[in-house]
């Protein structure tokens, strides 16, 4: 069993693939499984992955699976979770890259704290060469108290690619991305914070989030509002299924209003 399974959806990211793969090949932690999920883009991204795997003789630990049709990154990540065999699961976007020590540091952090989630900070890399630090909310490490859970639900950002998630725990609660193409990352993180028992955190920046115009998160589409309502409706359903709706009703209504209703309006105006 590998220590970590990294799940990477692949869709029209050919210009960025090699840098992403290089950053994983050069990790200080070597016991890593990588699962690329082909989401049927129109460029040669998957062909690049295939050539890279062959050139670096990685076929035993790097695998390619495919969605039936183009389904969006959430569905692709869910397929990766089902295929993963690692103790922990990480998600990396194919147009981003990671520092060489990222997964070793997050694994050690998770092990030391017996954490369901361990997280790092990130750096935003802009096209003009500038950079900006992107921190997760400061919560430290340890057991998740009722007060901390309320805080996490009210203040979290969906920087899930900066994190490790214990696979057994994800499966225990059936935590998955909803079948939506917008808001699916925040809905996933909301599920995680509703049931995480222990978390661990470092503010060291280990993940590089690359900003470019082709990113789906920087487009505005008429379906985004509908998909966000679907995604955060799924979060509320998850809370109800696990008997958490009465306790966190206020926080979940706040999330729904902010992210499913107000955010699409703001995006449409701009």
PEHU-V340573 format. One record per pair of residues at least 24 apart in sequence whose C-alpha atoms are under 10 Angstrom apart, sorted by the first residue. I is the first residue (numbers start at 1). J is the second residue. D is the distance in whole Angstrom. If there is no record, write none. Layout:
i j d
I J D
I J D
This chain:
i j d
1 31 9
1 32 9
1 33 9
1 84 10
1 85 6
1 86 6
1 87 7
2 30 9
2 31 5
2 32 6
2 33 6
2 34 10
2 61 9
2 84 9
2 85 7
2 86 5
2 87 7
2 88 9
3 29 9
3 30 9
3 31 6
3 32 6
3 33 8
3 85 9
3 86 5
3 87 5
3 88 6
3 89 9
3 103 10
3 104 10
3 107 8
4 29 9
4 30 9
4 31 7
4 32 5
4 33 6
4 34 8
4 84 9
4 85 8
4 86 5
4 87 6
4 88 5
4 89 6
4 90 7
4 103 8
4 104 9
4 107 8
4 164 8
4 165 9
4 166 9
4 167 9
5 31 9
5 32 6
5 33 5
5 34 6
5 35 7
5 61 9
5 62 10
5 80 9
5 81 9
5 83 9
5 84 6
5 85 7
5 86 5
5 87 8
5 88 6
5 89 5
5 90 6
5 91 8
5 164 9
5 165 10
5 167 9
6 32 7
6 33 6
6 34 5
6 35 6
6 36 8
6 62 9
6 77 10
6 80 8
6 81 9
6 84 8
6 86 9
6 88 9
6 89 6
6 90 5
6 91 5
6 92 7
6 93 10
6 103 10
6 161 10
6 164 9
7 33 9
7 34 6
7 35 5
7 36 6
7 37 7
7 63 10
7 76 9
7 77 6
7 78 9
7 79 9
7 80 6
7 81 7
7 83 9
7 84 8
7 89 7
7 90 6
7 91 5
7 92 6
7 93 8
7 94 10
7 161 10
8 34 8
8 35 6
8 36 5
8 37 6
8 38 9
8 64 10
8 73 9
8 76 8
8 77 7
8 80 8
8 90 9
8 91 6
8 92 5
8 93 6
8 94 6
8 95 10
9 35 8
9 36 6
9 37 5
9 38 6
9 39 7
9 40 10
9 64 10
9 65 10
9 66 9
9 67 10
9 72 9
9 73 6
9 74 9
9 75 9
9 76 6
9 77 6
9 79 10
9 80 8
9 91 9
9 92 8
9 93 7
9 94 7
9 95 10
10 36 7
10 37 6
10 38 5
10 39 6
10 40 8
10 41 7
10 45 7
10 46 7
10 49 9
10 64 10
10 66 9
10 72 10
10 73 8
10 76 9
10 93 8
10 94 6
10 95 9
11 37 9
11 38 7
11 39 6
11 40 6
11 41 5
11 42 8
11 43 8
11 44 9
11 45 7
11 46 8
11 70 9
11 72 9
11 73 9
11 93 10
11 94 8
11 95 10
12 38 10
12 39 9
12 40 8
12 41 5
12 42 6
12 43 5
12 44 8
12 45 6
12 46 9
12 94 9
12 95 9
12 214 9
12 215 10
13 41 8
13 42 10
13 43 8
13 44 8
13 45 6
13 46 9
13 93 9
13 94 7
13 95 6
13 96 10
13 214 9
13 215 9
14 41 10
14 42 10
14 43 7
14 44 6
14 45 4
14 46 8
14 47 9
14 48 7
14 49 9
14 94 9
14 95 8
15 43 10
15 44 10
15 45 8
15 48 10
15 94 10
15 95 8
16 45 9
16 93 10
16 94 7
16 95 5
16 96 7
16 97 9
16 210 9
17 45 7
17 46 9
17 48 7
17 49 8
17 52 10
17 93 9
17 94 6
17 95 6
17 96 8
17 97 9
18 45 10
18 48 8
18 49 8
18 52 8
18 94 9
18 95 9
18 97 10
19 94 9
19 95 8
19 96 8
19 97 7
19 98 9
20 92 9
20 93 8
20 94 6
20 95 6
20 96 6
20 97 5
20 98 7
20 208 10
21 49 8
21 52 8
21 53 9
21 94 8
21 95 10
21 96 9
21 97 8
21 98 9
22 52 9
22 97 8
22 98 9
22 100 10
23 96 9
23 97 6
23 98 6
23 99 7
23 100 6
23 101 10
23 102 10
24 92 10
24 97 8
24 98 7
24 99 8
24 100 7
24 101 10
24 102 9
24 103 9
25 56 9
25 58 9
25 100 9
26 98 10
26 99 9
26 100 6
26 101 9
27 98 9
27 99 8
27 100 4
27 101 6
27 102 7
27 103 7
27 104 8
28 99 10
28 100 6
28 101 5
28 102 8
28 103 8
28 104 6
28 105 9
29 100 8
29 101 7
29 102 9
29 103 6
29 104 5
29 105 9
29 107 9
30 103 9
30 104 9
31 61 9
31 86 9
31 103 10
31 104 10
32 61 7
32 62 9
32 86 8
32 87 10
32 88 10
32 89 10
32 103 9
32 104 10
33 58 10
33 60 9
33 61 5
33 62 6
33 63 8
33 84 8
33 85 8
33 86 7
33 89 9
34 58 9
34 59 10
34 60 10
34 61 6
34 62 5
34 63 6
34 64 9
34 80 9
34 84 9
34 86 10
34 89 10
34 90 9
34 91 10
34 92 10
35 61 8
35 62 6
35 63 5
35 64 6
35 65 7
35 77 9
35 79 10
35 80 6
35 81 9
35 83 8
35 84 7
35 91 10
36 62 8
36 63 6
36 64 5
36 65 6
36 66 8
36 76 9
36 77 9
36 80 8
36 92 10
36 94 9
37 63 9
37 64 6
37 65 5
37 66 5
37 67 7
37 73 9
37 75 10
37 76 6
37 77 7
37 78 10
37 79 8
37 80 7
38 64 7
38 65 6
38 66 4
38 67 6
38 68 9
38 69 9
38 70 9
38 71 10
38 73 10
38 76 8
39 65 9
39 66 6
39 67 6
39 68 8
39 69 7
39 70 5
39 71 7
39 72 7
39 73 8
39 75 9
39 76 7
40 66 8
40 67 8
40 68 9
40 69 7
40 70 5
40 71 9
40 72 10
41 69 10
41 70 7
45 94 9
71 179 8
71 180 9
71 181 8
72 179 8
72 180 8
72 181 6
72 182 9
72 184 10
72 216 10
73 177 9
73 179 9
73 180 9
73 181 7
73 182 9
73 184 9
73 185 9
73 216 10
74 176 8
74 177 5
74 178 7
74 179 7
74 180 7
74 181 7
74 182 9
74 183 9
74 184 6
74 185 7
74 188 9
75 176 9
75 177 7
75 178 8
75 179 6
75 180 8
75 181 9
75 184 9
76 177 9
76 179 10
77 176 8
77 177 7
78 175 9
78 176 6
78 177 6
78 178 9
78 179 9
79 176 10
81 167 8
81 170 9
81 171 9
81 175 10
81 176 8
82 167 10
82 171 9
82 176 10
84 167 8
85 167 8
85 168 10
86 166 9
86 167 7
86 168 9
87 164 10
87 165 9
87 166 6
87 167 6
87 168 7
87 169 10
88 116 9
88 117 9
88 118 10
88 163 10
88 164 6
88 165 5
88 166 4
88 167 5
88 168 8
88 169 9
88 170 9
89 117 10
89 163 9
89 164 6
89 165 5
89 166 6
89 167 6
89 168 10
89 170 9
90 160 8
90 161 7
90 162 8
90 163 6
90 164 5
90 165 6
90 166 9
90 167 9
91 160 7
91 161 5
91 162 8
91 163 8
91 164 8
91 165 9
92 160 9
92 161 5
92 162 8
92 163 9
92 207 9
92 208 10
92 209 10
93 161 7
93 208 10
93 209 8
93 210 9
94 210 10
95 208 9
95 209 8
95 210 7
95 211 9
95 212 9
95 215 9
96 124 10
96 125 9
96 161 10
96 207 8
96 208 6
96 209 5
96 210 5
96 211 9
97 206 9
97 207 6
97 208 5
97 209 7
97 210 8
98 122 9
98 123 10
98 161 10
98 162 9
98 205 9
98 206 6
98 207 5
98 208 6
98 209 9
99 205 8
99 206 5
99 207 6
99 208 8
100 206 8
100 207 10
101 206 8
102 162 9
102 163 10
102 204 9
102 205 9
102 206 5
102 207 7
103 162 10
103 163 9
103 164 8
103 206 9
103 207 10
105 202 9
105 204 10
105 206 9
106 162 9
106 163 7
106 164 7
106 165 10
106 200 9
106 201 8
106 202 8
106 206 9
107 163 10
107 164 7
107 165 10
107 166 10
108 200 10
109 141 9
109 164 10
109 199 9
109 200 6
109 201 7
109 202 8
110 141 9
110 163 10
110 164 8
110 165 9
110 166 9
110 198 9
110 199 8
110 200 6
110 201 9
111 200 9
112 141 10
112 142 10
112 200 9
113 141 7
113 142 6
113 143 9
113 198 7
113 199 7
113 200 6
113 201 10
114 142 9
114 143 9
114 166 10
114 197 9
114 198 7
114 199 8
114 200 8
115 141 8
115 142 8
115 143 8
115 144 10
115 164 9
115 165 8
115 166 8
115 169 10
115 196 8
115 197 7
115 198 5
115 199 5
115 200 6
115 201 10
116 143 10
116 164 8
116 165 6
116 166 5
116 167 9
116 168 9
116 169 7
116 170 9
116 192 9
116 193 10
116 195 9
116 196 6
116 197 7
116 198 6
116 199 6
116 200 8
117 141 10
117 160 10
117 163 7
117 164 6
117 165 5
117 166 7
117 167 10
117 169 10
117 192 8
117 193 9
117 196 7
117 197 9
117 198 7
117 199 5
117 200 6
117 201 8
118 160 10
118 162 8
118 163 5
118 164 5
118 165 7
118 166 9
118 198 9
118 199 6
118 200 4
118 201 6
118 202 8
119 159 9
119 160 8
119 161 9
119 162 6
119 163 4
119 164 6
119 165 9
119 199 8
119 200 6
119 201 5
119 202 6
119 203 8
119 204 9
119 205 10
119 206 9
120 159 9
120 160 10
120 161 9
120 162 5
120 163 6
120 164 9
120 200 9
120 201 6
120 202 5
120 203 6
120 204 6
120 205 6
120 206 6
120 207 8
121 159 9
121 161 10
121 162 6
121 163 9
121 201 9
121 202 7
121 203 5
121 204 6
121 205 4
121 206 6
121 207 7
121 208 9
122 159 8
122 161 9
122 162 7
122 203 9
122 204 8
122 205 5
122 206 6
122 207 5
122 208 6
122 209 7
123 204 10
123 205 6
123 206 8
123 207 6
123 208 5
123 209 6
123 210 8
124 205 10
124 207 9
124 208 6
124 209 5
124 210 6
124 211 7
125 208 7
125 209 6
125 210 5
125 211 6
125 212 9
126 209 9
126 210 6
126 211 5
126 212 7
127 210 8
127 211 7
127 212 6
127 213 9
128 211 10
131 208 9
131 209 10
131 210 10
131 211 10
132 208 10
132 209 10
133 203 10
133 204 10
133 205 7
133 208 10
133 209 10
134 159 9
134 203 9
134 205 8
134 207 10
134 208 10
134 209 9
135 159 9
135 162 10
135 202 10
135 203 7
135 204 9
135 205 8
136 160 10
136 162 9
136 201 9
136 202 9
136 203 8
137 201 10
137 203 10
138 201 8
138 202 9
138 203 8
139 199 9
139 200 9
139 201 7
139 202 10
140 199 8
140 200 6
140 201 6
140 202 8
140 203 9
141 198 7
141 199 5
141 200 4
141 201 6
141 202 8
142 197 8
142 198 5
142 199 6
142 200 6
142 201 9
143 196 9
143 197 6
143 198 4
143 199 7
143 200 9
144 193 9
144 194 10
144 195 9
144 196 7
144 197 5
144 198 6
144 199 7
144 200 10
145 196 10
145 197 8
145 198 9
146 194 10
146 247 9
146 248 10
148 193 10
149 193 7
149 194 7
149 195 9
149 196 9
149 197 9
149 248 9
149 251 10
150 193 9
150 194 9
150 247 9
150 248 7
150 250 9
150 251 7
150 252 10
151 193 10
151 251 9
152 189 10
152 190 9
152 193 7
152 194 9
152 251 9
153 189 9
153 190 6
153 191 9
153 192 10
153 193 7
153 194 7
153 248 9
153 250 10
153 251 6
153 252 7
153 254 9
153 255 8
154 190 10
154 250 9
154 251 6
154 252 8
154 254 7
154 255 7
155 251 10
155 255 9
156 186 8
156 189 8
156 190 8
156 193 9
156 255 10
157 185 9
157 186 7
157 189 8
157 190 9
158 183 9
158 184 9
158 185 6
158 186 5
158 187 8
158 188 8
158 189 6
158 190 8
159 185 8
159 186 8
159 189 8
159 207 10
159 209 10
160 185 7
160 186 9
160 188 9
160 189 7
161 185 10
161 207 8
161 208 10
161 209 9
162 205 9
162 206 8
162 207 6
162 208 9
162 209 9
163 200 10
163 201 9
163 207 9
164 200 10
165 192 9
165 196 10
165 199 10
166 196 10
169 195 9
169 196 8
169 197 10
170 195 10
170 196 10
173 238 9
173 241 10
173 242 8
174 238 9
175 235 10
175 238 8
176 234 10
176 238 10
177 231 8
177 234 9
177 235 10
178 227 9
178 228 10
178 230 8
178 231 6
178 232 9
178 233 9
178 234 6
178 235 8
179 227 8
179 230 8
179 231 7
179 234 9
180 223 10
180 224 9
180 226 9
180 227 5
180 228 7
180 229 9
180 230 7
180 231 6
180 232 10
180 234 10
181 216 9
181 217 10
181 223 9
181 224 7
181 226 10
181 227 6
181 228 8
181 230 10
181 231 8
182 216 9
182 217 8
182 221 10
182 223 9
182 224 6
182 225 8
182 226 9
182 227 5
182 228 5
182 229 9
182 230 9
182 231 7
182 232 10
182 260 10
183 217 10
183 224 8
183 225 9
183 226 10
183 227 7
183 228 5
183 229 8
183 230 8
183 231 6
183 232 7
183 259 8
183 260 8
183 263 10
184 227 8
184 228 7
184 230 9
184 231 5
184 232 8
184 234 9
184 235 9
185 231 9
186 228 9
186 231 8
186 232 8
186 235 9
186 255 9
186 259 9
187 228 9
187 230 10
187 231 6
187 232 6
187 233 9
187 234 7
187 235 5
187 236 9
187 238 10
187 255 9
187 256 10
187 259 10
188 231 9
188 232 9
188 234 9
188 235 8
189 235 9
190 232 9
190 235 7
190 236 9
190 238 9
190 239 9
190 252 9
190 255 9
191 232 10
191 234 9
191 235 6
191 236 9
191 237 10
191 238 7
191 239 8
192 235 10
194 235 9
194 238 9
194 239 7
194 242 9
194 244 8
194 245 10
194 248 9
194 252 10
195 239 9
195 242 9
195 244 9
218 267 10
219 267 9
220 264 9
220 267 7
220 268 7
220 270 9
221 264 9
221 267 9
221 268 8
222 264 9
222 268 8
223 264 10
224 260 9
224 263 10
224 264 7
224 267 9
224 268 10
225 259 9
225 260 7
225 261 7
225 262 9
225 263 8
225 264 5
225 265 8
225 267 9
225 268 9
226 260 8
226 261 9
226 264 9
227 260 8
227 264 10
228 256 9
228 259 7
228 260 5
228 261 8
228 263 9
228 264 8
229 256 8
229 257 9
229 259 8
229 260 5
229 261 7
229 264 10
230 260 8
231 256 9
231 259 10
231 260 8
232 256 6
232 257 9
232 259 8
232 260 6
232 261 10
233 260 9
